[in-house]
Amino acid sequence: MNHEGRTDISEHDGAMKLQAFRAEHKLYKGNSFAAISSIGANAAIVHYKPDEKTASIINNKEIYLLDSGGQYL
């Protein structure tokens, strides 16, 4: 799928999409911790967790950080 030009994917959406990809694996048991999905200045906030209502939109002009962990059998 080509997402070029999209302007509506938020930090929260990024974290949820990663979790959805992981959930497709039959041995996936859940997240190890809440994903740190952040862009720009938010990436400097220790243990930042995006809120669905206030999350920033991901863009190609700032650094995007995604730190996450998954548990598998």
N, C-alpha and C positions, 0 to 999 in steps of 0.2 A: 504494500500500500504506500502510495506517495503522499507525504504530508507537507510537501514543499508549499510555502505560502500560507500555511495555517497560522492563525493568530489567536487561537482560543484554547490552547492546551496550558493548563495551570500547573503549578507545583504539585497541588493535590492530585490532579489528574495523572501526572507522571508517576507518583507513588502508587496510585491505585492500579494503573496499567501494569506496572512491574509485578504487583501482587497477583493480578489476573494471569499473567504469563506463568508465574510460579505455580499457581493453583492448577494449571493444566498438567503438571507432572504428578503422576499417581503416588509418589512417595513424599510429596510436600505435606508438611504438617502445620505450617503457619509461619508467621514472621518471628524472628528472634527479638526484634525491637521495632518501634515505629520508624518508618523510613524518614531519613533527613533528605527531603527533596526541596532544594532551594536555588534561587537564581539571584545574581547580583549581590546587593548588600545583605540580603537574607542569608547568603552562604557563609557570612562571617559570624552568624549567631550560633553559639554552641547549643547543640541538641535541638535545633529549630525543627518544628513540626508544622507543616502547612495546614491551615484551617480551610475547609472547603469554601467558606464565604469570603475569606480575605486573602487567599493565596494569589501570588503574583503570576502573571502569564509568562511562560517560557518563550524566550526569543533567541535570535542568533547574534545578538550584539553583546551579551553578557555571559559570564561563565555560569554553567548549570552544574550543580553538585547533587549527586544522588548516592547516599550512603545507606545501605540496607543490609539486612541479614535474614536468611531463611532457614527453617529447620526441616530436615528431611530424614527419613528412615535410612 
